Structure formats: C-alpha cells, structure tokens
C-alpha cells in the first residue's frame, strides 16, 4: 500500500499522485513567449531561475481528483475566455496604450474603495460549477508548498473548503465568496500576466488577491459578507455574474507592483 506521504490532498486516499497544476494551465497560455517559455519576476526583477515550460505544478492530487478539477477548469476557461466575455472586453484588449491623464471625478463612479469604469454582465453561468472552481483555486493555492503561494493560508477554514469540494457542495452566496475584476492599465486590459497572490485583513476576515490571466480574483473568507460592498459582484445562484472594470492605478497594491516592474524593465533595457 502506498505510504501516507502519497495521500491525495483532496480525497485523502493513499494513491499515486500526479503533478497537478496549482493554477490551471489556461491562465498561463497567454503568458508564454514564442518558445513557450515563462519568465518570472521577484520585486519587479527577473528571477534567476530558468524559465518555466509549464505552469507551477506539485504532486497534490490523485488521477480521480485531477479529473474532477479538470472538468471545473474547462468550464471556467470557457467562461472567462469565451465569446461572451471576449466580445465585451475586445475594445479594452486592443486599445492603444496612452500616457496617463489627470481624470475628473465626473469620469468615474465610486465602487468599494476604487472607481469603476464599467462592467461586464454575464448570464446563464452554472452557479455550482463556477463556485466550485473558485473554491478549488483558493484551496490549491493554500495547500501548495511552493514559495509563490506562501501568502495564502486558510487556517482553520481549509478543512471546511476541502469538505465542500469533496461533497460537490458549492455553498451559499456569502459562503467563501469571490469576485472577478477586470483591471485596466491606461485603458487597456492585459490578459497575459499573472501576479503572486497576497492576503490582507478586510471586512472582519481575510481577502486573498491574485492576478490570473489578467483578471483580478478576490477571495474572501473568515468574515461576514452579506453587507460587504463586493456583494453585487458575487456570482449569484440565478447565474448572473457581474465583473467590474476598474482602473488598476486606483488599487494601491497593483500600483506598487507595476511601478516596481516598470523600473526593473527600464533598468534591464539600458543594461
């Protein structure tokens, strides 16, 4: 019988483990260069490690659990990069990169700590499948061992989410909710980057933030969210899901990381 070290992190059965993606491969697809290489950065600077040929993987899941998560990923891929949302964001993806301009408050609408520039309204989303995908994504980042995921710690909530995943229980609207935000840089949406997640205290609980395939995922846990300002952007049981479009420079943590990256890239270009 396989040793306990080979137990699947999800079902806890003693089985051979696969090299499972922590973040689904479809998020990395647009990040690779022409030679299918992925270069990583730390504090804006290029990491000294060799480029990746595949997204970060670890021996986490057995074949059965891997197939379960794969089905969730297929649905999420078709939702986040499908025709409905691609058409809605097309003008932002192809927009020219313009210099920053001073903006009038009349040009923006306030929304939960930053300013929205619009929104994408999705309909007929499978609530159970998309919610389980979000839970699986948060859970994998929390249980993975690579230093990239070190900021994501679910603490006592990890067994609860694992049980929801194993029982295919998507939970209620306010139970471990998540929102998906479209950040723009000088009016343009870049779907070809991934940013290491962080975790901050908010709303009496914790908020995990991660850029994946250009989208900003915001996961909330440990607090009471029925009155949170993000509620209108949670996936609803009736299949409606609103993704706000925001100016990335209104988000302090994104502005800091982008500034670091810009300084590093300029230094590399002149070296």
C-alpha positions in Angstrom: 0.0 0.0 0.0 1.4 3.5 -0.8 2.8 5.4 2.2 0.9 8.2 3.8 3.1 10.7 2.0 1.3 9.7 -1.2 -2.1 10.5 0.0 -4.2 12.8 -2.2 -4.6 16.2 -0.6 -8.2 16.3 -1.6 -9.7 12.8 -1.1 -7.0 11.7 1.4 -6.8 8.3 -0.2 -3.4 6.6 -0.5 -2.9 6.8 -4.2 -0.3 7.7 -6.8 -0.1 11.5 -7.1 0.0 13.4 -10.3 1.9 16.7 -10.9 -1.1 18.9 -10.5 -1.4 22.5 -11.6 -1.9 24.8 -8.7 -3.3 27.5 -11.1 -4.9 26.0 -14.2 -2.7 25.9 -17.3 -5.2 28.0 -19.3 -4.2 31.1 -17.2 -0.6 30.7 -18.4 -1.4 30.2 -22.1 -1.1 33.9 -23.0 1.9 34.4 -20.7 4.3 32.1 -22.6 6.7 33.6 -25.2 7.1 32.3 -28.8 9.3 29.4 -27.5 6.7 28.5 -24.8 8.8 30.0 -22.0 7.5 31.7 -18.9 9.8 34.2 -17.2 9.1 35.0 -13.5 9.9 38.2 -11.6 10.5 38.9 -8.0 10.0 42.5 -6.7 9.8 43.5 -10.4 13.2 42.0 -11.3 13.6 38.9 -13.5 14.2 35.8 -11.3 17.5 34.0 -11.6 15.8 30.6 -12.0 15.4 29.2 -15.5 12.1 30.0 -17.4 9.2 27.6 -16.9 7.9 25.5 -19.8 4.7 24.7 -17.8 2.8 26.5 -15.1 3.7 25.7 -11.5 2.8 22.1 -10.5 3.1 19.9 -7.5 2.2 16.4 -6.5 -1.2 17.2 -4.9 -4.0 15.1 -6.4 -4.7 11.6 -7.5 -6.0 10.9 -11.0 -9.6 10.8 -10.0 -9.5 14.2 -8.2 -7.4 15.6 -11.0 -10.2 14.7 -13.5 -12.8 16.3 -11.2 -10.8 19.6 -11.1 -10.2 19.4 -14.8 -13.9 19.4 -15.5 -14.3 22.5 -13.4 -11.3 24.2 -15.2 -12.8 23.5 -18.6 -16.0 25.3 -17.6 -14.1 28.2 -16.1 -11.9 28.6 -19.2 -14.9 28.7 -21.5 -16.5 31.3 -19.2 -13.6 33.6 -18.6 -12.1 33.4 -22.1 -15.3 32.5 -24.1 -17.1 34.5 -26.7 -19.5 36.3 -24.3 -16.7 38.0 -22.3 -14.1 38.3 -25.0 -16.5 40.3 -27.1 -17.3 42.5 -24.2 -13.7 43.2 -23.5 -12.4 43.3 -27.0 -12.2 47.1 -27.2 -10.1 47.2 -23.9 -7.7 44.4 -25.2 -7.0 46.2 -28.4 -7.0 49.8 -27.0 -3.8 51.8 -27.6 -1.6 52.4 -24.6 -1.8 56.1 -23.9 0.0 58.3 -21.4 -1.7 58.7 -18.0 -4.0 61.7 -17.9 -5.5 63.6 -15.0 -9.0 62.4 -14.6 -12.1 64.2 -13.4 -14.2 62.7 -10.7 -17.1 63.0 -13.1 -15.5 60.4 -15.4 -15.6 57.7 -12.7 -18.1 56.1 -10.5 -17.1 55.1 -6.9 -17.3 51.4 -6.0 -15.9 49.6 -2.9 -12.7 51.6 -2.5 -11.8 52.3 -6.1 -13.5 53.6 -9.2 -15.3 51.6 -11.8 -15.2 52.4 -15.5 -17.9 49.9 -16.5 -18.8 46.3 -16.0 -19.3 43.0 -17.8 -22.6 41.3 -17.1 -22.6 37.6 -17.6 -25.7 35.5 -17.6 -26.6 31.8 -17.5 -23.5 30.9 -15.6 -23.6 27.5 -13.9 -23.5 28.6 -10.2 -22.4 25.2 -8.8 -19.6 24.6 -11.3 -18.1 28.1 -11.3 -18.3 28.4 -7.5 -16.6 25.0 -7.1 -13.9 26.2 -9.5 -13.3 29.3 -7.4 -13.1 27.2 -4.2 -10.7 24.7 -5.8 -8.5 27.6 -6.9 -8.3 29.1 -3.5 -7.8 25.7 -1.8 -5.0 24.7 -4.1 -3.1 27.9 -3.5 -3.5 27.4 0.2 -2.3 23.8 0.4 0.5 24.1 -2.2 4.1 24.2 -0.9 5.9 26.4 -3.5 7.0 29.8 -2.1 4.9 31.5 -4.7 1.8 30.6 -2.7 3.2 31.3 0.8 0.8 34.3 1.4 -2.3 32.1 1.1 -3.2 30.5 4.4 -6.8 29.3 5.1 -6.0 28.2 8.6 -9.0 26.5 10.2 -11.1 27.1 7.1 -9.1 24.7 5.0 -10.9 21.5 6.1 -14.3 23.2 5.5 -13.5 24.1 1.9 -11.9 20.7 1.3 -15.2 19.1 2.5 -17.2 21.4 0.3 -15.1 20.3 -2.7 -15.2 16.6 -2.0 -19.0 16.7 -1.5 -19.5 18.9 -4.5 -21.2 21.5 -2.3 -20.9 24.9 -3.9 -22.1 26.7 -0.8 -24.3 29.8 -0.5 -23.8 33.2 -1.9 -21.9 34.6 1.1 -20.0 31.4 1.9 -16.4 31.8 0.9 -17.4 34.2 -1.9 -15.1 35.5 -4.6 -15.3 38.3 -7.2 -13.5 38.6 -10.6 -12.4 42.1 -11.6 -11.1 43.4 -14.9 -8.2 45.9 -14.2 -7.2 48.3 -16.9 -3.8 49.9 -17.4 -4.1 53.3 -19.2 -7.4 52.0 -20.5 -6.1 48.6 -21.7 -6.8 45.1 -20.4 -3.7 42.8 -20.4 -4.7 39.2 -20.3 -1.1 37.9 -20.5 0.2 38.3 -16.9 0.0 36.5 -13.5 0.8 38.1 -10.2 1.7 36.3 -7.0 -1.3 36.3 -4.6 -1.3 38.2 -1.3 -3.6 38.1 1.7 -4.9 41.1 3.7 -7.3 41.5 6.6 -10.6 43.0 5.5 -14.3 43.1 6.5 -13.5 41.3 9.7 -11.9 38.4 7.8 -9.3 37.9 5.1 -9.0 38.7 1.4 -6.8 36.8 -1.0 -6.0 38.8 -4.2 -4.4 37.3 -7.3 -4.0 38.3 -10.9 -4.5 35.3 -13.1 -4.7 35.7 -16.9 -5.1 39.4 -16.4 -8.2 39.1 -14.2 -8.0 40.1 -10.5 -9.5 37.4 -8.4 -10.6 38.5 -4.9 -11.4 35.7 -2.5 -13.0 36.4 0.9 -13.1 34.2 4.0 -13.4 34.4 7.8 -15.8 37.4 7.8 -19.4 38.3 7.4 -20.1 39.4 3.8 -23.8 39.8 3.4 -23.3 43.6 3.8 -19.9 43.8 2.1 -19.6 46.3 -0.8 -18.4 43.4 -3.0 -21.7 41.5 -2.7 -23.1 42.8 -6.0 -20.1 41.2 -7.8 -20.5 37.7 -6.3 -21.8 35.0 -8.6 -25.5 34.7 -8.0 -27.5 31.4 -7.8 -29.6 32.6 -10.7 -26.5 32.5 -13.0 -25.9 36.3 -13.1 -22.3 37.4 -12.6 -21.1 41.0 -12.8 -17.4 41.7 -13.4 -16.4 45.3 -12.7 -14.0 47.1 -15.0 -11.6 49.3 -13.0 -8.5 51.5 -13.3 -5.6 49.4 -11.9 -3.9 52.5 -10.7 -6.6 53.1 -8.2 -5.5 49.9 -6.4 -2.6 50.5 -4.1 -1.1 47.0 -4.2 -1.3 46.8 -8.0 0.2 50.3 -8.5 3.1 49.4 -6.3 3.9 46.1 -8.1 3.5 47.7 -11.6 5.8 50.6 -10.6 8.5 48.1 -9.4 8.2 46.1 -12.6 8.4 49.3 -14.8 11.6 50.4 -13.0 13.1 46.9 -13.4 12.3 46.7 -17.1 13.8 50.1 -17.8 17.0 49.1 -16.0 17.2 45.8 -18.0 16.7 47.7 -21.3 19.7 50.0 -20.5 22.0 47.4 -19.0 
